[in-house]
């Protein structure tokens, strides 16, 4: 049976990096704690707290990517690395989508420590849009993975 965890964890890590780099740093729509009283981004102390929290978040994503690399090497040594690009791409997209779904439900809805657009006051429509795109990523990735000729066996190169 081919190893699934490496590509899935890589997708989770990459999803977190895209969120952190694009939404936190480049667009500056929100930070990890930007919807909290102490994380007010209009104060120096709030920006310092958010910079630290964003750094902790990125460190966690780095750990996921390193774990994915270590598991990939282990799977290769065990002969359990699928040759199918659909297998790997599907699981990466699925991991990315699942990460975003969990992050969106926990951080945006349950804890409300930030929203997709805290710069606009955190409108629910942006949060729901984020969740919708995340579901499309997860389901699309799963379907791509399930359609790969090696989703259940090793050694069959993907024809597509």
C-alpha positions in Angstrom: 0.0 0.0 0.0 1.5 3.4 -1.0 2.2 5.9 1.8 -0.5 8.6 1.9 0.7 10.7 5.0 3.6 12.4 3.3 1.6 14.2 0.6 -1.3 14.9 2.9 0.9 16.5 5.6 2.8 18.4 2.9 -0.6 19.8 1.7 -1.5 20.8 5.2 1.9 22.6 5.7 1.7 24.3 2.3 -1.9 25.4 3.0 -0.8 27.0 6.2 2.1 28.7 4.5 -0.1 30.1 1.7 -2.6 31.4 4.4 0.2 32.9 6.5 2.2 34.4 3.7 -0.6 35.6 1.4 -3.3 36.6 3.9 -1.2 37.6 6.9 1.9 39.2 5.3 1.3 40.2 1.7 -2.4 41.3 1.8 -2.4 42.0 5.6 -6.1 41.1 5.8 -5.6 39.5 9.2 -3.0 38.0 11.6 -3.4 35.1 14.1 -4.8 37.3 16.9 -6.1 40.3 15.0 -9.7 39.9 16.2 -8.8 39.9 19.9 -8.6 42.9 22.2 -4.8 42.4 22.9 -4.1 41.7 19.3 -5.4 45.0 18.0 -3.3 45.7 14.9 -3.7 49.5 15.3 -1.3 49.4 18.3 2.4 48.6 18.5 1.8 46.1 21.2 -0.9 44.4 19.2 1.3 44.2 16.1 4.2 42.8 18.2 1.8 40.1 19.6 0.5 39.2 16.2 4.1 39.0 14.7 5.0 36.6 17.5 1.8 34.5 17.0 2.3 34.5 13.2 5.8 33.3 13.7 4.6 30.4 16.0 2.0 29.5 13.3 4.7 29.5 10.6 6.9 27.4 12.8 4.1 24.8 13.1 3.7 24.8 9.3 7.5 24.3 8.9 7.3 21.3 11.3 4.5 19.8 9.1 6.6 20.2 5.9 9.7 18.7 7.6 7.6 15.8 8.9 6.2 15.3 5.3 9.8 15.2 3.9 10.9 12.7 6.6 7.9 10.5 5.8 8.6 10.8 2.1 12.1 9.5 2.6 10.9 6.7 4.8 8.3 5.7 2.3 10.8 5.8 -0.6 13.2 3.5 1.4 10.4 1.1 2.1 9.3 1.1 -1.6 5.9 2.6 -0.6 6.1 5.8 -2.7 3.5 6.0 -5.5 4.7 7.0 -8.9 1.3 8.7 -9.7 1.2 12.5 -9.8 -2.6 12.2 -9.3 -2.0 10.3 -6.1 0.4 13.0 -4.7 -1.3 16.1 -6.1 -4.7 14.9 -4.9 -3.5 14.3 -1.4 -1.7 17.6 -1.3 -4.8 19.4 -2.3 -6.9 17.4 0.1 -4.5 18.2 3.0 -4.6 21.9 2.1 -8.3 21.9 2.0 -8.7 20.0 5.3 -6.2 22.3 7.0 -8.2 25.3 5.8 -11.5 23.8 6.9 -10.2 23.1 10.4 -8.5 26.5 10.6 -11.6 28.3 9.4 -14.0 26.5 11.7 -11.8 26.7 14.8 -10.1 30.1 14.4 -12.7 32.0 12.5 -15.9 30.6 13.9 -15.3 28.8 17.2 -12.6 30.9 18.8 -13.1 34.0 16.6 -9.4 35.1 17.1 -9.4 36.3 13.5 -11.5 36.3 10.4 -10.5 36.3 6.7 -11.0 40.0 6.4 -10.4 41.6 9.8 -9.4 44.7 7.9 -13.1 45.0 7.1 -14.4 44.1 10.5 -14.5 40.3 9.8 -17.6 39.9 7.6 -19.1 36.5 7.7 -19.3 36.3 3.9 -15.5 36.2 3.6 -15.2 33.4 6.2 -17.9 31.4 4.4 -16.2 31.9 1.1 -12.9 30.7 2.6 -14.7 27.6 3.8 -16.3 27.0 0.4 -13.0 27.2 -1.4 -11.5 24.9 1.2 -14.2 22.3 0.7 -13.6 22.5 -3.1 -9.9 21.9 -2.5 -10.5 19.0 -0.2 -13.1 17.3 -2.3 -11.3 18.0 -5.6 -8.1 16.7 -4.1 -9.8 13.5 -2.8 -11.4 12.9 -6.2 -8.1 13.3 -8.0 -6.4 11.0 -5.5 -9.2 8.4 -5.8 -9.0 8.5 -9.6 -5.3 7.7 -9.5 -4.3 4.2 -10.7 -2.1 3.8 -7.6 -4.5 4.9 -4.9 -4.5 1.4 -3.6 -1.4 -0.2 -5.1 2.3 0.5 -5.7 4.4 0.6 -8.8 1.8 1.5 -11.5 2.9 4.7 -13.1 0.1 7.2 -13.8 -0.8 7.3 -17.5 -2.2 10.9 -17.2 
